[in-house]
Amino acid sequence: MFKMLSYKILQKSTRTSPPSDHINTRFVTPESSSARNARAQDQSQGRFTLALTVCVVSALLLVLGAGLAGCGNNTGQQNSTSGQSASGSTSSASGSSDSSAATGLPNPVVQVNGAGDIEGRLGFRLQAPGSATTATYSIIDNSLGQVQFSLDDTFTYRGQKTDALTDISGMYYDFATRTTASIANTECTVEYNEGAQGVCYWYDASAKASYSVSVEYNASFDLLTTIAQILLTE
């Protein structure tokens, strides 16, 4: 009887005692409200930090790109300026002549011995006045004859085969005065800035050549027509 009573007590104890794992889960401490708020705040702060980092990096990249573009533009402008300086020619505010600063002659220039060389090579006569104190003869581009001579002032006398009247003087100025004059039965065009640059040019139909005589200083109508008279009659 004692054994049966012990057995029933044991069975009752077994039926009323829940499994150990069930007891453990029943007493797990739930997450508090403050802990959940802290965890949510940490997550929000992490997302904000990431977004801020992305914005800063993007801004730095934009600044760097703008700086590189500016350097490229400056380099291009400097190169462009250098190229213009290397290839440009010297000119005055009102114009320029085509003569070289170093030699007083345009290039390519070949010096020759005198009027005979020019006539033999180019087929027309070009000679300095007999009263000239100095005279230098040359041929330019195998087609244009030139004589630079001194007669109180320094003159440049040119000639070239052309089909009609052509200004071959190389005097690229905005002349204040332009007129014509009949000199030694030849119609001449006279252009000048009083007291400065000037040119007189004409056409010789018998030689089929254009001629010009020019000065860089002291130009006047009388000076240009007088020197043209000398060249046309000698």
C-alpha positions as CSV (number, residue, x, y, z in Angstrom):
1,M,0.0,0.0,0.0
2,F,2.9,2.3,0.8
3,K,4.4,1.6,-2.7
4,M,1.1,2.4,-4.4
5,L,0.8,5.7,-2.5
6,S,4.3,6.7,-3.4
7,Y,3.6,5.8,-7.1
8,K,0.4,8.0,-7.3
9,I,2.3,10.9,-5.6
10,L,5.1,10.6,-8.2
11,Q,2.5,10.5,-11.1
12,K,0.8,13.7,-9.8
13,S,4.1,15.4,-9.5
14,T,5.0,14.5,-13.0
15,R,1.7,15.7,-14.5
16,T,1.8,19.1,-12.8
17,S,5.5,20.0,-13.4
18,P,6.0,21.6,-16.8
19,P,9.1,21.0,-18.9
20,S,12.2,22.8,-17.9
21,D,12.5,24.6,-21.3
22,H,8.9,25.9,-21.0
23,I,9.7,27.3,-17.5
24,N,12.8,29.1,-18.9
25,T,11.0,30.8,-21.8
26,R,8.2,31.9,-19.5
27,F,10.6,33.9,-17.3
28,V,12.7,35.6,-20.1
29,T,13.0,39.4,-19.4
30,P,11.4,41.4,-22.3
31,E,13.3,44.3,-24.0
32,S,12.5,47.6,-22.2
33,S,11.1,50.6,-24.0
34,S,14.2,52.7,-23.2
35,A,16.4,50.0,-24.8
36,R,14.3,49.9,-28.0
37,N,14.4,53.7,-28.2
38,A,18.2,53.7,-27.8
39,R,18.6,51.0,-30.5
40,A,16.4,53.0,-32.9
41,Q,18.3,56.2,-32.1
42,D,21.6,54.4,-32.9
43,Q,20.3,53.2,-36.2
44,S,19.0,56.6,-37.2
45,Q,22.3,58.2,-36.2
46,G,24.2,55.7,-38.3
47,R,22.0,56.4,-41.4
48,F,22.6,60.2,-40.9
49,T,26.3,59.8,-40.6
50,L,26.4,57.7,-43.9
51,A,24.3,60.3,-45.7
52,L,26.5,63.1,-44.5
53,T,29.7,61.3,-45.6
54,V,28.2,60.8,-49.1
55,C,27.3,64.5,-49.4
56,V,30.9,65.6,-48.3
57,V,32.6,63.3,-50.7
58,S,30.3,64.4,-53.6
59,A,31.0,68.1,-52.8
60,L,34.8,67.4,-52.8
61,L,34.6,65.7,-56.1
62,L,32.7,68.6,-57.6
63,V,35.3,71.1,-56.3
64,L,38.1,69.0,-57.6
65,G,36.5,68.6,-61.1
66,A,35.9,72.4,-61.3
67,G,39.5,73.0,-60.4
68,L,40.8,70.7,-63.0
69,A,38.5,72.2,-65.7
70,G,39.8,75.7,-64.7
71,C,43.4,74.6,-65.0
72,G,42.7,73.1,-68.5
73,N,41.1,76.4,-69.6
74,N,44.0,78.5,-68.4
75,T,46.5,76.2,-70.1
76,G,44.5,76.4,-73.3
77,Q,44.5,80.2,-73.1
78,Q,48.2,80.4,-72.3
79,N,49.0,78.1,-75.3
80,S,46.7,80.1,-77.5
81,T,48.4,83.3,-76.4
82,S,51.9,81.8,-76.9
83,G,50.9,80.6,-80.4
84,Q,49.6,84.1,-81.4
85,S,52.8,85.7,-80.1
86,A,55.0,83.3,-82.0
87,S,53.2,83.7,-85.3
88,G,52.1,87.3,-85.2
89,S,53.8,90.3,-86.8
90,T,54.6,93.7,-85.5
91,S,52.1,96.4,-86.5
92,S,51.2,100.0,-85.6
93,A,47.8,101.1,-84.4
94,S,46.9,102.3,-88.0
95,G,48.6,99.5,-89.9
96,S,52.0,98.0,-90.9
97,S,54.4,97.3,-93.7
98,D,55.5,93.8,-94.6
99,S,59.1,94.5,-93.9
100,S,61.1,92.4,-91.5
101,A,62.1,94.1,-88.2
102,A,65.6,92.6,-88.4
103,T,66.5,93.3,-92.1
104,G,63.9,95.8,-93.3
105,L,62.9,93.3,-96.0
106,P,60.2,90.7,-96.2
107,N,61.2,87.1,-96.5
108,P,62.3,85.2,-98.5
109,V,64.7,87.9,-99.9
110,V,67.7,87.3,-102.1
111,Q,70.0,90.2,-102.6
112,V,71.4,90.8,-106.1
113,N,74.1,93.0,-107.5
114,G,72.0,95.7,-109.3
115,A,69.3,96.6,-111.8
116,G,70.8,94.3,-114.4
117,D,70.2,91.2,-112.2
118,I,66.5,92.2,-111.6
119,E,65.9,92.9,-115.3
120,G,67.6,89.7,-116.4
121,R,65.6,87.5,-113.9
122,L,62.2,89.2,-113.8
123,G,62.0,90.9,-117.2
124,F,61.5,94.6,-116.3
125,R,63.8,97.4,-115.3
126,L,64.0,98.7,-111.7
127,Q,66.7,101.1,-110.9
128,A,67.5,103.6,-108.1
129,P,67.9,107.3,-109.1
130,G,71.4,108.3,-110.1
131,S,71.5,110.8,-107.2
132,A,70.8,108.2,-104.5
133,T,73.4,108.0,-101.9
134,T,72.9,104.3,-101.1
135,A,71.0,101.5,-103.0
136,T,70.3,97.9,-102.1
137,Y,68.8,95.6,-104.7
138,S,66.9,92.3,-104.0
139,I,64.4,89.9,-105.4
140,I,61.5,88.6,-103.2
141,D,59.7,85.3,-103.9
142,N,61.4,85.1,-107.3
143,S,58.8,87.6,-108.7
144,L,59.1,90.9,-107.0
145,G,62.0,93.3,-107.5
146,Q,62.9,95.8,-104.8
147,V,65.4,98.7,-104.4
148,Q,65.9,100.4,-101.1
149,F,67.7,103.7,-101.6
150,S,68.4,107.0,-99.7
151,L,67.8,110.4,-101.2
152,D,67.4,112.7,-98.2
153,D,64.7,110.2,-97.1
154,T,64.8,106.4,-97.3
155,F,62.5,105.0,-100.1
156,T,61.4,101.5,-101.1
157,Y,61.0,101.1,-104.8
158,R,59.3,97.9,-106.1
159,G,58.2,96.3,-109.4
160,Q,56.3,93.1,-110.3
161,K,54.8,91.6,-113.4
162,T,50.9,91.9,-113.2
163,D,48.0,91.9,-115.6
164,A,46.6,95.2,-114.2
165,L,47.4,98.0,-111.7
166,T,48.2,96.4,-108.3
167,D,49.4,97.9,-105.1
168,I,52.5,95.8,-104.4
169,S,54.0,98.2,-101.9
170,G,53.2,96.1,-98.8
171,M,52.1,99.3,-97.0
172,Y,49.1,98.1,-95.0
173,Y,47.9,101.3,-93.4
174,D,44.7,103.2,-93.1
175,F,45.7,106.3,-95.1
176,A,44.0,109.5,-94.4
177,T,44.5,110.8,-98.0
178,R,44.0,109.0,-101.3
179,T,44.2,110.9,-104.6
180,T,45.6,110.5,-108.1
181,A,48.1,112.4,-110.1
182,S,49.4,112.4,-113.7
183,I,53.1,112.1,-113.7
184,A,55.2,111.9,-116.9
185,N,52.1,110.9,-118.8
186,T,51.4,108.1,-116.3
187,E,48.3,107.9,-114.0
188,C,49.5,107.4,-110.5
189,T,47.7,106.7,-107.2
190,V,49.0,108.6,-104.2
191,E,48.1,107.5,-100.6
192,Y,49.6,108.9,-97.4
193,N,49.3,110.0,-93.8
194,E,50.7,113.5,-93.7
195,G,54.2,113.5,-92.1
196,A,54.1,109.7,-91.7
197,Q,53.7,106.8,-94.1
198,G,52.9,107.1,-97.8
199,V,53.0,105.4,-101.2
200,C,52.7,106.2,-104.9
201,Y,52.0,103.4,-107.4
202,W,51.3,103.1,-111.1
203,Y,51.1,100.6,-114.0
204,D,53.4,100.3,-117.0
205,A,51.5,98.7,-119.8
206,S,54.5,98.3,-122.1
207,A,56.4,96.3,-119.4
208,K,53.2,94.7,-118.1
209,A,54.3,95.5,-114.6
210,S,53.1,97.4,-111.5
211,Y,55.5,99.8,-109.6
212,S,55.4,101.5,-106.3
213,V,57.6,103.8,-104.2
214,S,56.9,104.3,-100.5
215,V,58.3,105.9,-97.4
216,E,57.7,105.2,-93.7
217,Y,58.3,108.8,-92.5
218,N,57.7,112.4,-93.7
219,A,55.2,111.5,-96.4
220,S,53.5,114.3,-98.3
221,F,51.9,114.7,-101.7
222,D,54.9,116.8,-103.0
223,L,57.5,114.3,-101.7
224,L,55.7,111.2,-103.2
225,T,55.0,112.8,-106.6
226,T,58.5,114.3,-106.8
227,I,60.2,110.9,-106.3
228,A,57.8,109.2,-108.7
229,Q,58.7,111.9,-111.3
230,I,62.4,111.1,-110.9
231,L,61.8,107.3,-111.2
232,L,59.6,107.6,-114.2
233,T,61.9,109.9,-116.2
234,E,65.4,108.6,-115.5
